[in-house]
């Protein structure tokens, strides 16, 4: 597509379209921060059209410089509030990617699409690339929306989705970690402010319910996107043996996480299987190289994680909070 001072620009996988756009250093030892102004102009021009940009071959010295890069786009980095997976804070506004065992995959999803508040931008920094596997597949959420069977899409839109979460008990992330507090009143205040119904159970643990969108409209481009995590939260996402074991331990209402239609009725397994098939067809995968930084518009592009072998370290930053309830 072209060469600018210090970097070249082209689609990484032309046969799959423009996602992600590759911005690659053309001179050795080019600092990502040193060419930030030029890259910022490129992001302004391309991110909303292409959905994601991969910066490759640049010099970036650790988590603190990654934080500076992500924060340089004009929005304070966000804390990981009301998170759904275990992460560790690395530096201010920078976290490890989801700390699931290496053999597990994480399905395609848009960050925090299980809530009514989410980041508009998300960055990934590959500090250590896995020996094998460990890719972060991505997908165009506009394409997922277009390819979703109309009957499923309309049903999801009309009914909405209700996510039910039960924290702690050794089965999921503790509520104290999710809400970044040990004060029940603070957790309750967060829930009230975000339209989340919460209840303290007899064992002292917390259950929440929140009714959320199935699709969303991008506030800048106006594009409709598939924007939910029904396929990920639903119990059918678990391996059959894990599912059976969990249901032997707890009642369905006490599962660590589950999702229903907005009226509380069950979502059919076969519907979720169709949704997963569309996501699989839309997935775009490429191997990480150490030093890669991937920037996504979180509404226009979904992301995932493939199983891996060997060491892998990918850290994450998020910015520009957006609310479905914004007017």
DRENDO-1510 file (C-alpha; in Angstrom, 1 decimal, always signed):
<recs>
REC; n; res; u; v; w
REC; 1; UNK; +0.0; +0.0; +0.0 .
REC; 2; UNK; +2.9; +2.4; +0.7 .
REC; 3; UNK; +6.1; +3.3; +2.5 .
REC; 4; UNK; +6.4; +6.1; +5.0 .
REC; 5; UNK; +9.4; +7.3; +6.9 .
REC; 6; UNK; +10.6; +4.2; +8.8 .
REC; 7; UNK; +7.7; +1.8; +8.1 .
REC; 8; UNK; +5.7; +0.2; +5.3 .
REC; 9; UNK; +1.9; -0.4; +5.2 .
REC; 10; UNK; +0.0; -3.4; +3.7 .
REC; 11; UNK; -2.6; -6.0; +4.6 .
REC; 12; UNK; -1.0; -8.8; +6.5 .
REC; 13; UNK; -3.2; -11.5; +4.8 .
REC; 14; UNK; -4.4; -10.0; +1.5 .
REC; 15; UNK; -6.5; -13.0; +0.6 .
REC; 16; UNK; -8.5; -12.4; +3.8 .
REC; 17; UNK; -9.0; -8.7; +3.3 .
REC; 18; UNK; -7.6; -5.8; +5.2 .
REC; 19; UNK; -7.8; -7.1; +8.8 .
REC; 20; UNK; -5.2; -6.7; +10.2 .
REC; 21; UNK; -3.4; -3.9; +8.4 .
REC; 22; UNK; +0.3; -4.6; +8.8 .
REC; 23; UNK; +2.6; -1.6; +9.7 .
REC; 24; UNK; +6.1; -2.9; +9.5 .
REC; 25; UNK; +9.4; -1.1; +10.4 .
REC; 26; UNK; +11.7; -0.7; +7.3 .
REC; 27; UNK; +14.8; +0.3; +9.2 .
REC; 28; UNK; +16.4; -1.6; +12.1 .
REC; 29; UNK; +16.0; -0.4; +15.7 .
REC; 30; UNK; +13.1; +1.9; +14.8 .
REC; 31; UNK; +11.5; +2.8; +18.1 .
REC; 32; UNK; +7.7; +2.5; +18.1 .
REC; 33; UNK; +7.6; +5.6; +20.3 .
REC; 34; UNK; +9.9; +7.6; +18.1 .
REC; 35; UNK; +7.5; +7.4; +15.2 .
REC; 36; UNK; +4.4; +7.7; +17.2 .
REC; 37; UNK; +3.1; +10.9; +15.6 .
REC; 38; UNK; +3.2; +9.4; +12.2 .
REC; 39; UNK; +1.6; +6.2; +13.4 .
REC; 40; UNK; -1.1; +8.1; +15.2 .
REC; 41; UNK; -2.1; +9.8; +11.9 .
REC; 42; UNK; -2.2; +6.3; +10.3 .
REC; 43; UNK; -4.4; +5.0; +13.0 .
REC; 44; UNK; -6.8; +7.9; +12.6 .
REC; 45; UNK; -7.0; +7.1; +8.9 .
REC; 46; UNK; -7.2; +3.3; +9.0 .
REC; 47; UNK; -8.5; +1.8; +12.3 .
REC; 48; UNK; -12.2; +2.5; +11.8 .
REC; 49; UNK; -12.1; +1.2; +8.3 .
REC; 50; UNK; -9.9; -1.9; +8.8 .
REC; 51; UNK; -10.7; -2.7; +12.4 .
REC; 52; UNK; -7.2; -3.7; +13.5 .
REC; 53; UNK; -3.5; -2.8; +13.0 .
REC; 54; UNK; -0.5; -4.9; +13.6 .
REC; 55; UNK; +2.7; -3.1; +14.4 .
REC; 56; UNK; +5.7; -5.3; +13.6 .
REC; 57; UNK; +9.5; -5.0; +13.7 .
REC; 58; UNK; +9.6; -2.0; +15.9 .
REC; 59; UNK; +11.7; -1.6; +19.1 .
REC; 60; UNK; +9.6; -1.5; +22.2 .
REC; 61; UNK; +11.3; -1.9; +25.6 .
REC; 62; UNK; +8.9; -3.6; +27.9 .
REC; 63; UNK; +5.6; -3.0; +29.6 .
REC; 64; UNK; +6.2; +0.6; +30.5 .
REC; 65; UNK; +6.9; +1.7; +27.0 .
REC; 66; UNK; +3.9; -0.3; +25.9 .
REC; 67; UNK; +1.8; +1.6; +28.4 .
REC; 68; UNK; +3.2; +4.9; +27.0 .
REC; 69; UNK; +2.3; +3.8; +23.4 .
REC; 70; UNK; -1.3; +2.8; +24.3 .
REC; 71; UNK; -1.9; +5.9; +26.4 .
REC; 72; UNK; -0.5; +8.2; +23.7 .
REC; 73; UNK; -3.7; +7.9; +21.7 .
REC; 74; UNK; -5.5; +10.3; +23.9 .
REC; 75; UNK; -7.5; +8.3; +26.3 .
REC; 76; UNK; -6.6; +7.2; +29.9 .
REC; 77; UNK; -6.0; +3.5; +30.1 .
REC; 78; UNK; -8.9; +1.6; +31.9 .
REC; 79; UNK; -8.8; -0.6; +34.9 .
REC; 80; UNK; -10.1; -4.1; +34.4 .
REC; 81; UNK; -13.4; -3.6; +36.2 .
REC; 82; UNK; -16.2; -6.2; +36.2 .
REC; 83; UNK; -13.8; -8.6; +34.5 .
REC; 84; UNK; -14.7; -12.2; +33.7 .
REC; 85; UNK; -11.2; -13.9; +33.7 .
REC; 86; UNK; -8.1; -14.0; +35.9 .
REC; 87; UNK; -5.5; -11.4; +35.1 .
REC; 88; UNK; -2.5; -9.8; +36.8 .
REC; 89; UNK; -1.8; -6.1; +36.9 .
REC; 90; UNK; +1.6; -5.4; +35.2 .
REC; 91; UNK; +1.8; -1.7; +35.4 .
REC; 92; UNK; -0.8; +1.1; +35.6 .
REC; 93; UNK; -3.5; +0.2; +33.0 .
REC; 94; UNK; -1.6; -2.8; +31.7 .
REC; 95; UNK; -2.6; -6.4; +32.5 .
REC; 96; UNK; -1.6; -9.9; +31.5 .
REC; 97; UNK; -3.8; -11.6; +29.0 .
REC; 98; UNK; -6.3; -14.1; +30.4 .
REC; 99; UNK; -4.4; -16.6; +32.6 .
REC; 100; UNK; -6.0; -19.8; +31.5 .
REC; 101; UNK; -4.0; -23.0; +31.2 .
REC; 102; UNK; -2.0; -23.3; +28.0 .
REC; 103; UNK; -4.0; -26.3; +26.6 .
REC; 104; UNK; -7.2; -24.3; +26.7 .
REC; 105; UNK; -8.5; -22.1; +23.8 .
REC; 106; UNK; -10.6; -18.9; +24.3 .
REC; 107; UNK; -13.3; -18.4; +21.7 .
REC; 108; UNK; -13.6; -15.3; +19.7 .
REC; 109; UNK; -15.2; -12.4; +21.6 .
REC; 110; UNK; -15.2; -8.6; +21.9 .
REC; 111; UNK; -13.8; -7.5; +25.2 .
REC; 112; UNK; -16.5; -7.1; +27.9 .
REC; 113; UNK; -19.4; -7.6; +25.4 .
REC; 114; UNK; -21.1; -9.4; +28.3 .
REC; 115; UNK; -21.8; -6.1; +29.9 .
REC; 116; UNK; -23.3; -2.7; +28.9 .
REC; 117; UNK; -19.9; -0.9; +29.3 .
REC; 118; UNK; -16.8; -1.8; +27.4 .
REC; 119; UNK; -13.5; -0.3; +26.0 .
REC; 120; UNK; -13.5; +0.9; +22.4 .
REC; 121; UNK; -9.8; +0.2; +22.0 .
REC; 122; UNK; -7.6; -2.7; +23.0 .
REC; 123; UNK; -3.9; -3.4; +22.5 .
REC; 124; UNK; -1.9; -6.6; +22.8 .
REC; 125; UNK; +1.9; -6.7; +23.1 .
REC; 126; UNK; +3.7; -10.0; +22.4 .
REC; 127; UNK; +6.6; -10.0; +24.8 .
REC; 128; UNK; +7.3; -13.8; +24.5 .
REC; 129; UNK; +6.0; -15.7; +21.5 .
REC; 130; UNK; +5.0; -19.4; +22.3 .
REC; 131; UNK; +7.1; -22.2; +20.9 .
REC; 132; UNK; +4.0; -23.3; +19.0 .
REC; 133; UNK; +0.4; -22.1; +18.9 .
REC; 134; UNK; -0.7; -19.2; +21.1 .
REC; 135; UNK; -2.0; -17.1; +18.3 .
REC; 136; UNK; -4.6; -14.4; +19.0 .
REC; 137; UNK; -7.1; -15.1; +16.2 .
REC; 138; UNK; -9.3; -12.1; +15.3 .
REC; 139; UNK; -12.5; -11.5; +13.3 .
REC; 140; UNK; -14.4; -8.7; +11.7 .
REC; 141; UNK; -17.5; -8.2; +13.9 .
REC; 142; UNK; -19.3; -6.5; +11.0 .
REC; 143; UNK; -18.8; -9.7; +8.9 .
REC; 144; UNK; -20.0; -11.9; +11.8 .
REC; 145; UNK; -23.1; -9.8; +12.0 .
REC; 146; UNK; -23.8; -10.0; +8.3 .
REC; 147; UNK; -23.2; -13.8; +8.2 .
REC; 148; UNK; -25.2; -14.7; +11.3 .
REC; 149; UNK; -28.4; -16.5; +10.3 .
REC; 150; UNK; -31.2; -13.9; +10.2 .
REC; 151; UNK; -33.5; -15.9; +12.4 .
REC; 152; UNK; -30.9; -16.2; +15.1 .
REC; 153; UNK; -29.9; -12.5; +14.9 .
REC; 154; UNK; -33.5; -11.4; +15.1 .
REC; 155; UNK; -34.3; -13.6; +18.0 .
REC; 156; UNK; -31.2; -12.4; +19.9 .
REC; 157; UNK; -32.0; -8.8; +19.2 .
REC; 158; UNK; -35.7; -9.1; +20.2 .
REC; 159; UNK; -35.0; -11.0; +23.4 .
REC; 160; UNK; -31.7; -9.7; +24.5 .
REC; 161; UNK; -29.3; -11.7; +26.8 .
REC; 162; UNK; -29.2; -12.1; +30.5 .
REC; 163; UNK; -25.8; -13.0; +31.9 .
REC; 164; UNK; -25.8; -14.7; +35.4 .
REC; 165; UNK; -22.5; -14.9; +37.3 .
REC; 166; UNK; -21.6; -16.5; +40.6 .
REC; 167; UNK; -18.3; -15.4; +42.0 .
REC; 168; UNK; -15.8; -17.2; +44.1 .
REC; 169; UNK; -16.3; -20.6; +45.8 .
REC; 170; UNK; -13.1; -21.8; +44.2 .
REC; 171; UNK; -14.9; -22.1; +40.9 .
REC; 172; UNK; -14.5; -18.6; +39.4 .
REC; 173; UNK; -12.8; -15.3; +40.0 .
REC; 174; UNK; -13.6; -13.8; +43.5 .
REC; 175; UNK; -15.9; -10.8; +43.6 .
REC; 176; UNK; -13.2; -8.9; +45.4 .
REC; 177; UNK; -10.9; -9.2; +42.4 .
REC; 178; UNK; -13.7; -8.5; +39.9 .
REC; 179; UNK; -14.7; -5.3; +41.6 .
REC; 180; UNK; -11.2; -4.3; +42.9 .
REC; 181; UNK; -12.5; -4.0; +46.4 .
REC; 182; UNK; -13.2; -5.9; +49.6 .
REC; 183; UNK; -16.1; -3.6; +50.5 .
REC; 184; UNK; -19.6; -5.0; +49.8 .
REC; 185; UNK; -21.0; -1.5; +49.6 .
REC; 186; UNK; -18.6; -0.5; +46.9 .
REC; 187; UNK; -19.4; -3.6; +44.8 .
REC; 188; UNK; -23.2; -2.9; +45.3 .
REC; 189; UNK; -22.7; +0.7; +44.2 .
REC; 190; UNK; -20.9; -0.4; +41.0 .
REC; 191; UNK; -23.7; -2.8; +40.2 .
REC; 192; UNK; -26.4; -0.2; +40.8 .
REC; 193; UNK; -24.6; +2.4; +38.6 .
REC; 194; UNK; -24.3; -0.2; +35.8 .
REC; 195; UNK; -27.7; -1.8; +35.8 .
REC; 196; UNK; -26.5; -5.0; +37.4 .
REC; 197; UNK; -28.8; -6.9; +39.8 .
REC; 198; UNK; -26.8; -8.3; +42.6 .
REC; 199; UNK; -27.6; -10.5; +45.6 .
REC; 200; UNK; -25.5; -11.9; +48.5 .
REC; 201; UNK; -26.0; -15.6; +48.9 .
REC; 202; UNK; -26.2; -17.4; +52.2 .
REC; 203; UNK; -22.6; -18.5; +51.8 .
REC; 204; UNK; -21.4; -14.9; +51.6 .
REC; 205; UNK; -20.7; -15.1; +47.9 .
REC; 206; UNK; -22.1; -12.8; +45.2 .
REC; 207; UNK; -24.5; -13.5; +42.3 .
REC; 208; UNK; -25.2; -10.9; +39.6 .
REC; 209; UNK; -27.6; -10.7; +36.7 .
REC; 210; UNK; -27.4; -8.2; +33.9 .
REC; 211; UNK; -29.5; -7.9; +30.7 .
REC; 212; UNK; -27.4; -6.8; +27.8 .
REC; 213; UNK; -27.3; -6.3; +24.0 .
REC; 214; UNK; -26.8; -9.0; +21.4 .
REC; 215; UNK; -25.7; -6.6; +18.7 .
REC; 216; UNK; -24.5; -3.0; +18.9 .
REC; 217; UNK; -24.0; +0.0; +16.6 .
REC; 218; UNK; -20.6; +1.5; +16.4 .
REC; 219; UNK; -20.9; +5.1; +17.7 .
REC; 220; UNK; -18.6; +6.6; +15.0 .
REC; 221; UNK; -19.0; +4.4; +11.9 .
REC; 222; UNK; -22.7; +3.5; +12.4 .
REC; 223; UNK; -21.9; -0.1; +11.5 .
REC; 224; UNK; -23.9; -2.9; +13.2 .
REC; 225; UNK; -21.7; -5.6; +14.8 .
REC; 226; UNK; -22.4; -8.9; +16.5 .
REC; 227; UNK; -21.5; -8.0; +20.1 .
REC; 228; UNK; -22.1; -10.5; +22.9 .
REC; 229; UNK; -20.5; -13.4; +24.6 .
REC; 230; UNK; -23.4; -15.8; +24.7 .
REC; 231; UNK; -21.4; -18.6; +23.1 .
REC; 232; UNK; -18.6; -18.1; +25.6 .
REC; 233; UNK; -20.7; -17.8; +28.8 .
REC; 234; UNK; -23.2; -20.6; +28.1 .
REC; 235; UNK; -22.6; -23.8; +29.8 .
REC; 236; UNK; -22.4; -25.6; +26.4 .
REC; 237; UNK; -19.0; -23.9; +26.0 .
REC; 238; UNK; -17.6; -26.3; +28.5 .
REC; 239; UNK; -16.3; -29.8; +27.7 .
REC; 240; UNK; -19.1; -32.3; +28.4 .
REC; 241; UNK; -17.2; -33.9; +31.3 .
REC; 242; UNK; -16.5; -30.5; +32.9 .
REC; 243; UNK; -20.2; -29.6; +32.4 .
REC; 244; UNK; -21.3; -32.8; +34.1 .
REC; 245; UNK; -18.9; -32.4; +37.0 .
REC; 246; UNK; -20.0; -28.8; +37.6 .
REC; 247; UNK; -23.7; -29.7; +37.7 .
REC; 248; UNK; -22.9; -32.5; +40.1 .
REC; 249; UNK; -21.4; -29.9; +42.4 .
REC; 250; UNK; -23.8; -27.0; +42.1 .
REC; 251; UNK; -27.3; -26.3; +40.9 .
REC; 252; UNK; -27.6; -24.6; +37.5 .
REC; 253; UNK; -28.4; -21.2; +39.2 .
REC; 254; UNK; -25.1; -21.4; +41.0 .
REC; 255; UNK; -22.9; -22.1; +38.0 .
REC; 256; UNK; -19.9; -19.7; +37.8 .
REC; 257; UNK; -21.4; -18.2; +34.7 .
REC; 258; UNK; -24.2; -18.9; +32.3 .
REC; 259; UNK; -26.4; -16.9; +29.9 .
REC; 260; UNK; -30.1; -17.0; +29.0 .
REC; 261; UNK; -32.3; -15.0; +26.7 .
REC; 262; UNK; -33.3; -11.7; +28.3 .
REC; 263; UNK; -36.6; -13.1; +29.6 .
REC; 264; UNK; -34.7; -15.8; +31.4 .
REC; 265; UNK; -35.6; -18.7; +29.0 .
REC; 266; UNK; -32.8; -21.1; +28.0 .
REC; 267; UNK; -30.8; -20.6; +24.8 .
REC; 268; UNK; -30.8; -23.7; +22.7 .
REC; 269; UNK; -27.5; -25.6; +22.3 .
REC; 270; UNK; -28.1; -25.9; +18.6 .
REC; 271; UNK; -28.4; -22.1; +18.2 .
REC; 272; UNK; -25.1; -21.6; +20.0 .
REC; 273; UNK; -23.5; -24.2; +17.7 .
REC; 274; UNK; -24.6; -22.2; +14.7 .
REC; 275; UNK; -23.2; -19.1; +16.2 .
REC; 276; UNK; -19.8; -20.8; +16.9 .
REC; 277; UNK; -19.7; -22.1; +13.3 .
REC; 278; UNK; -20.1; -18.5; +11.9 .
REC; 279; UNK; -17.3; -17.3; +14.3 .
REC; 280; UNK; -15.0; -20.1; +13.2 .
REC; 281; UNK; -15.6; -19.3; +9.5 .
REC; 282; UNK; -14.7; -15.6; +10.2 .
REC; 283; UNK; -11.6; -16.3; +12.2 .
REC; 284; UNK; -8.3; -14.8; +11.0 .
REC; 285; UNK; -5.1; -16.3; +12.5 .
REC; 286; UNK; -1.4; -15.5; +12.3 .
REC; 287; UNK; +1.6; -16.4; +14.4 .
REC; 288; UNK; +2.9; -13.8; +16.9 .
REC; 289; UNK; +6.4; -12.5; +16.6 .
REC; 290; UNK; +8.1; -11.1; +19.6 .
REC; 291; UNK; +7.7; -7.4; +19.8 .
REC; 292; UNK; +4.4; -7.4; +17.9 .
REC; 293; UNK; +1.7; -4.9; +19.0 .
REC; 294; UNK; -1.8; -5.5; +17.8 .
REC; 295; UNK; -4.3; -2.6; +18.1 .
REC; 296; UNK; -8.0; -3.3; +17.7 .
REC; 297; UNK; -11.2; -1.3; +17.6 .
REC; 298; UNK; -13.0; -3.5; +20.2 .
REC; 299; UNK; -16.4; -3.2; +18.6 .
REC; 300; UNK; -15.2; -3.8; +15.0 .
REC; 301; UNK; -12.9; -6.7; +15.8 .
REC; 302; UNK; -13.2; -9.7; +18.0 .
REC; 303; UNK; -10.2; -11.6; +19.4 .
REC; 304; UNK; -9.5; -15.1; +20.8 .
REC; 305; UNK; -6.6; -17.3; +22.0 .
REC; 306; UNK; -5.3; -20.5; +20.6 .
REC; 307; UNK; -3.7; -23.3; +22.8 .
REC; 308; UNK; +0.1; -23.2; +23.0 .
REC; 309; UNK; +3.3; -24.9; +24.0 .
REC; 310; UNK; +6.3; -23.3; +25.7 .
REC; 311; UNK; +6.4; -19.9; +27.4 .
REC; 312; UNK; +4.0; -17.2; +26.2 .
REC; 313; UNK; +3.6; -13.6; +27.5 .
REC; 314; UNK; +1.1; -11.3; +26.0 .
REC; 315; UNK; +0.1; -8.2; +27.9 .
REC; 316; UNK; -3.0; -6.0; +27.3 .
REC; 317; UNK; -4.2; -2.4; +27.6 .
REC; 318; UNK; -7.7; -1.0; +27.1 .
REC; 319; UNK; -9.0; +2.6; +26.7 .
REC; 320; UNK; -11.9; +4.8; +25.8 .
REC; 321; UNK; -14.8; +3.5; +27.8 .
REC; 322; UNK; -18.2; +3.4; +26.1 .
REC; 323; UNK; -21.6; +2.6; +27.4 .
REC; 324; UNK; -24.5; +1.1; +25.6 .
REC; 325; UNK; -26.7; +3.4; +27.7 .
REC; 326; UNK; -24.9; +6.6; +26.5 .
REC; 327; UNK; -27.1; +9.1; +24.9 .
</recs>
